[in-house]
Amino acid sequence: MGATNIWSKTLTADTLSVSASQNVVRISILARQGPVTILGTSTFNGVASDVVTFATGQGVTLTASSTANPIDGITIDASAGGAIADIVLSYQ
């Protein structure tokens, strides 16, 4: 496996989707100005994901169990009126 790369972005008036092919192993999201929404695209026990809304100052960090099983199926949406999300992710 190669080095771990770090990418950071302040997301405004935009969305970002992460899939397994991007090899993301950790992602931190902070709503600097809300609302910022996060939607998982997978199902769990047959139940589809719902949108989770983060208000200003709220955030989450997601970590993959291993580099062989990267994070898959998440969309971060900071496109609603004035939303700002700070994102830092690491990938292989």
FIDO-730561 format. One line per field, with one value per residue: residue number from 1; residue in three letters; x, y, z of N, C-alpha, C in turn. Coordinates in steps of 0.05 Angstrom, whole numbers, plus 5000, padded with zeros to 4 digits. Atoms other than C-alpha are relative to their C-alpha. Example, Ala and Ser with C-alpha at 12.3 -4.5 7.8 and 13.67 -1.06 7.14 Angstrom:
num <- c(1 / 2)
residu <- c(Ala / Ser)
n_px <- c(5018 / 4984)
n_py <- c(4976 / 4976)
n_pz <- c(5000 / 4999)
ca_px <- c(5246 / 5273)
ca_py <- c(4910 / 4979)
ca_pz <- c(5156 / 5143)
c_px <- c(5018 / 4985)
c_py <- c(5024 / 5022)
c_pz <- c(5000 / 5014)
end
This chain:
num <- c(1 / 2 / 3 / 4 / 5 / 6 / 7 / 8 / 9 / 10 / 11 / 12 / 13 / 14 / 15 / 16 / 17 / 18 / 19 / 20 / 21 / 22 / 23 / 24 / 25 / 26 / 27 / 28 / 29 / 30 / 31 / 32 / 33 / 34 / 35 / 36 / 37 / 38 / 39 / 40 / 41 / 42 / 43 / 44 / 45 / 46 / 47 / 48 / 49 / 50 / 51 / 52 / 53 / 54 / 55 / 56 / 57 / 58 / 59 / 60 / 61 / 62 / 63 / 64 / 65 / 66 / 67 / 68 / 69 / 70 / 71 / 72 / 73 / 74 / 75 / 76 / 77 / 78 / 79 / 80 / 81 / 82 / 83 / 84 / 85 / 86 / 87 / 88 / 89 / 90 / 91 / 92)
residu <- c(Met / Gly / Ala / Thr / Asn / Ile / Trp / Ser / Lys / Thr / Leu / Thr / Ala / Asp / Thr / Leu / Ser / Val / Ser / Ala / Ser / Gln / Asn / Val / Val / Arg / Ile / Ser / Ile / Leu / Ala / Arg / Gln / Gly / Pro / Val / Thr / Ile / Leu / Gly / Thr / Ser / Thr / Phe / Asn / Gly / Val / Ala / Ser / Asp / Val / Val / Thr / Phe / Ala / Thr / Gly / Gln / Gly / Val / Thr / Leu / Thr / Ala / Ser / Ser / Thr / Ala / Asn / Pro / Ile / Asp / Gly / Ile / Thr / Ile / Asp / Ala / Ser / Ala / Gly / Gly / Ala / Ile / Ala / Asp / Ile / Val / Leu / Ser / Tyr / Gln)
n_px <- c(5017 / 4985 / 5003 / 5027 / 5002 / 5020 / 5014 / 5017 / 5017 / 5024 / 5021 / 5021 / 5018 / 4992 / 5002 / 4977 / 5007 / 4977 / 5005 / 4978 / 4979 / 4982 / 4983 / 5001 / 5000 / 5010 / 5010 / 5012 / 5017 / 5009 / 5018 / 4991 / 5025 / 5020 / 4999 / 4985 / 5012 / 4984 / 5017 / 4987 / 5015 / 5004 / 5022 / 4991 / 5022 / 5022 / 5011 / 4984 / 4989 / 5013 / 4982 / 4994 / 4994 / 4982 / 5002 / 4974 / 4984 / 5003 / 4985 / 4997 / 4977 / 5005 / 4975 / 5003 / 4989 / 4973 / 4996 / 5012 / 5029 / 5003 / 5027 / 5015 / 5027 / 5008 / 5001 / 5001 / 5014 / 4999 / 5010 / 5022 / 4995 / 4978 / 4987 / 4971 / 4990 / 4972 / 4996 / 4972 / 5001 / 4975 / 5004 / 4976)
n_py <- c(4977 / 4975 / 4981 / 4989 / 4973 / 4984 / 4981 / 4983 / 4982 / 4986 / 5005 / 4980 / 5001 / 5024 / 5026 / 5018 / 5028 / 5018 / 5028 / 5019 / 4998 / 4978 / 5010 / 4982 / 5016 / 4983 / 4974 / 4983 / 4980 / 4981 / 4979 / 4974 / 4985 / 5020 / 5029 / 5017 / 5027 / 5023 / 5022 / 5025 / 5011 / 5028 / 5009 / 5016 / 5017 / 4995 / 4973 / 4979 / 4977 / 4974 / 4977 / 4990 / 4972 / 4989 / 4971 / 4987 / 5010 / 5029 / 5014 / 5028 / 5012 / 5028 / 5014 / 5027 / 5020 / 5005 / 4989 / 5019 / 4995 / 4971 / 4988 / 5002 / 4991 / 4977 / 4974 / 4977 / 4979 / 4973 / 4983 / 4984 / 4972 / 4992 / 5022 / 5003 / 5024 / 5005 / 5029 / 5010 / 5029 / 5014 / 5022 / 5015)
n_pz <- c(5000 / 5001 / 4978 / 4996 / 5010 / 4986 / 5017 / 4985 / 5017 / 4989 / 5020 / 4999 / 5023 / 5015 / 4987 / 5004 / 4997 / 4996 / 5007 / 4993 / 5020 / 4992 / 4978 / 4976 / 4976 / 4978 / 5008 / 4979 / 5011 / 4980 / 5011 / 4991 / 5001 / 5007 / 4996 / 5018 / 4998 / 5008 / 5007 / 5008 / 5022 / 4995 / 4983 / 4977 / 4993 / 5018 / 4995 / 5014 / 4984 / 4999 / 4999 / 4973 / 5003 / 4979 / 4996 / 4997 / 4978 / 4998 / 5020 / 4997 / 5013 / 5008 / 5005 / 5011 / 4983 / 5010 / 5027 / 5019 / 5000 / 4997 / 4997 / 5026 / 5001 / 4983 / 5013 / 4982 / 5015 / 4988 / 5021 / 4991 / 4994 / 4983 / 4986 / 5003 / 4987 / 5001 / 5004 / 5001 / 5003 / 5007 / 5020 / 5009)
ca_px <- c(5000 / 5024 / 5027 / 4965 / 4945 / 4907 / 4856 / 4820 / 4764 / 4715 / 4652 / 4604 / 4544 / 4564 / 4561 / 4615 / 4604 / 4653 / 4655 / 4698 / 4738 / 4768 / 4800 / 4779 / 4796 / 4777 / 4734 / 4717 / 4661 / 4645 / 4585 / 4618 / 4552 / 4490 / 4451 / 4498 / 4467 / 4499 / 4466 / 4492 / 4473 / 4473 / 4418 / 4425 / 4381 / 4338 / 4327 / 4349 / 4390 / 4358 / 4389 / 4423 / 4426 / 4482 / 4473 / 4529 / 4585 / 4563 / 4604 / 4625 / 4687 / 4679 / 4735 / 4740 / 4756 / 4818 / 4849 / 4821 / 4750 / 4747 / 4687 / 4633 / 4570 / 4565 / 4543 / 4556 / 4511 / 4528 / 4486 / 4429 / 4427 / 4495 / 4516 / 4591 / 4624 / 4697 / 4721 / 4787 / 4797 / 4853 / 4859 / 4908)
ca_py <- c(5000 / 5070 / 5130 / 5159 / 5223 / 5280 / 5324 / 5383 / 5428 / 5480 / 5460 / 5517 / 5514 / 5444 / 5370 / 5317 / 5242 / 5188 / 5118 / 5057 / 5068 / 5131 / 5091 / 5140 / 5110 / 5169 / 5230 / 5286 / 5334 / 5397 / 5443 / 5511 / 5541 / 5498 / 5463 / 5411 / 5343 / 5275 / 5216 / 5145 / 5108 / 5038 / 4997 / 4964 / 4904 / 4923 / 4995 / 5053 / 5111 / 5177 / 5245 / 5269 / 5344 / 5378 / 5448 / 5498 / 5469 / 5396 / 5344 / 5272 / 5230 / 5164 / 5112 / 5050 / 4985 / 4976 / 5001 / 4939 / 4963 / 5038 / 5083 / 5074 / 5111 / 5178 / 5245 / 5310 / 5368 / 5440 / 5470 / 5499 / 5574 / 5593 / 5524 / 5513 / 5446 / 5436 / 5368 / 5332 / 5262 / 5212 / 5162 / 5111)
ca_pz <- c(5000 / 4985 / 5029 / 5061 / 5026 / 5060 / 5024 / 5054 / 5027 / 5050 / 5013 / 4997 / 4951 / 4929 / 4944 / 4951 / 4941 / 4965 / 4936 / 4950 / 4886 / 4917 / 4974 / 5029 / 5097 / 5142 / 5133 / 5181 / 5167 / 5206 / 5192 / 5198 / 5178 / 5174 / 5152 / 5122 / 5105 / 5099 / 5065 / 5063 / 5000 / 5029 / 5062 / 5130 / 5146 / 5087 / 5111 / 5067 / 5095 / 5116 / 5109 / 5173 / 5182 / 5220 / 5249 / 5256 / 5299 / 5292 / 5256 / 5249 / 5234 / 5197 / 5195 / 5152 / 5186 / 5141 / 5077 / 5043 / 5060 / 5046 / 5060 / 5007 / 4992 / 5027 / 5000 / 5036 / 5016 / 5032 / 4977 / 5018 / 5031 / 5059 / 5083 / 5094 / 5109 / 5127 / 5103 / 5116 / 5088 / 5081 / 5024 / 4997)
c_px <- c(5018 / 4995 / 4971 / 5001 / 4978 / 4989 / 4982 / 4985 / 4979 / 4979 / 4978 / 4984 / 5006 / 4995 / 5026 / 4990 / 5026 / 4991 / 5025 / 5024 / 5020 / 5018 / 5002 / 4998 / 4991 / 4990 / 4988 / 4985 / 4990 / 4982 / 5009 / 4976 / 4979 / 4977 / 5017 / 4988 / 5019 / 4980 / 5018 / 4983 / 4995 / 4974 / 5012 / 4976 / 4975 / 4988 / 5018 / 5009 / 4981 / 5021 / 5003 / 5009 / 5016 / 4996 / 5028 / 5015 / 4999 / 5017 / 5003 / 5027 / 4993 / 5027 / 4994 / 5014 / 5029 / 5002 / 4988 / 4969 / 4995 / 4971 / 4987 / 4972 / 4991 / 5000 / 4997 / 4989 / 5001 / 4990 / 4977 / 5010 / 5022 / 5014 / 5030 / 5009 / 5030 / 5005 / 5030 / 4997 / 5027 / 4993 / 5026 / 5002)
c_py <- c(5025 / 5017 / 5009 / 5029 / 5015 / 5021 / 5016 / 5020 / 5013 / 5000 / 5021 / 4998 / 4977 / 4975 / 4984 / 4971 / 4984 / 4972 / 4983 / 5003 / 5022 / 4993 / 5018 / 4982 / 5016 / 5026 / 5014 / 5023 / 5018 / 5021 / 5026 / 5019 / 4981 / 5011 / 4985 / 4972 / 4979 / 4977 / 4976 / 4987 / 4970 / 4994 / 4983 / 4984 / 5006 / 5028 / 5020 / 5022 / 5024 / 5021 / 5008 / 5029 / 5010 / 5031 / 5011 / 4989 / 4970 / 4987 / 4971 / 4992 / 4971 / 4987 / 4973 / 4980 / 4992 / 5013 / 4982 / 5004 / 5030 / 5008 / 5000 / 5011 / 5021 / 5025 / 5022 / 5023 / 5026 / 5020 / 5018 / 5027 / 5005 / 4978 / 4999 / 4975 / 4999 / 4970 / 4994 / 4970 / 4989 / 4976 / 4988 / 5003)
c_pz <- c(5000 / 5024 / 5003 / 4992 / 5015 / 4980 / 5018 / 4982 / 5018 / 4978 / 5004 / 4974 / 4981 / 5015 / 4994 / 5005 / 5003 / 4994 / 5006 / 4981 / 5006 / 5023 / 5024 / 5025 / 5025 / 4989 / 5024 / 4987 / 5023 / 4986 / 5012 / 5000 / 4988 / 4984 / 4979 / 5004 / 4990 / 4995 / 4992 / 4978 / 5003 / 5015 / 5023 / 5009 / 4984 / 5002 / 4986 / 5019 / 4999 / 5000 / 5030 / 4996 / 5024 / 5001 / 5003 / 5025 / 5004 / 4978 / 5007 / 4987 / 4995 / 4993 / 4989 / 5018 / 4991 / 4973 / 4979 / 4998 / 5004 / 5003 / 4973 / 5004 / 5019 / 4983 / 5020 / 4984 / 5016 / 4980 / 5008 / 5009 / 5020 / 5015 / 4994 / 5015 / 4997 / 4999 / 4999 / 4996 / 4994 / 4982 / 4993 / 4970)
end
